[in-house]
Amino acid sequence: KVCEWKEPEELKQLLDLELQSQGESRERILERCRAVIHYSVKTGHPRFFNQLFSGLDPHALAGRIITESLNTSQYTYE
C-alpha cells in the first residue's frame, strides 16, 4: 500500500509522540520510528504520484548518507 490511511484523531491514539520526561530505551525509540514509518505515505512506492515529487533518487540518498556520516557543518570549510 502507498498509505495505511488513518484519520488524524485515530493517529493520535495509534502514535505516542509525546516527549517523555525520562529517557527511553533504544528499542522503544525504534518501535516509535517503525510506527511512524508504517502510517506515513510511502513516497518511494511505484504507485505514488504527486505533482511535486515522486520516488527515491538513489544518487541523492547516497549523498545524504555521506553527508550525515561525516557530520560536517555547512558553514565549515577546510
JOBEL-V637455 format. One line per field, one symbol per residue. phi: phi as a letter, one per 30 degrees, with the letter a starting at -180 (. if undefined). burial: 1 if it has 9 or more other C-alpha atoms within 8 Angstrom, else 0. A space follows every 10 residues. Layout:
# JOBEL-V637455
phi = ???
burial = ???
This chain:
# JOBEL-V637455
phi = .dacdbdedd deddcdcddc dcdbdedddd dddddddecd ddddddcdbb dcaaiccddd ddddddeddd hcdddcbb
burial = 0101000000 1000100000 0000000010 0100110010 0110100100 0001100000 1000001000 00000000
